[in-house]
């Protein structure tokens, strides 16, 4: 299994080259649900030994937390390498706010409510290191999207403007998160929580 591989609803995968050559051959595997995006690496990205795919659909103009809410004014102890546990950190620190995630944490809520056949839950908002890797692999993602849409599927390319939202809180600045610029890949910890972001979600391969 490698970055760029196509993931199906029945949890099987194939290479992008094979999918391009004959997408119809994989019809029995169900809908395409994701693209392999990275493998976990110790202290770098994700959790060692796990393989991750990116979802095909995108959230747009979503904020991390509204102005003046607990989510906006709290500095959360989130991870910069593995985003899987970051929502749980928010839930512990702000239970009442997290209970209405649609209102208080729209970007996280997009991940929480994202579902596709075969992977109806377990999607999460990636960490800072994970969105950096997504940006680095953007050509693989967009090549996969082209192939999926050419075969009649639904998928969205990574845009070339705006900022990709992470689940990682900025250290020492309660009202900011880490983000990555989609025009050049520059990462920073000065993303205002109330600003609008592009949101992509990630899931481990079962």
ABEGO torsion letter per residue (X at the ends): XBBGBBBBAAGBBBBAAAAAABAAAAAAAEBBABBBABBBBBGABEBBGBBBBBBABBBBGBBABBBGBAAAABBBBBBAABAAAAAAAAAAABAAAAABAAAABAAAAAAAABBBBGBABGBBBBBAAAAAAAAAAAAAAAAAAAAAAAAGBBBBBBBABEBBBBABBBBGBAABBBBBBAAAGBBBAABBAABBBBBBBBBBBX
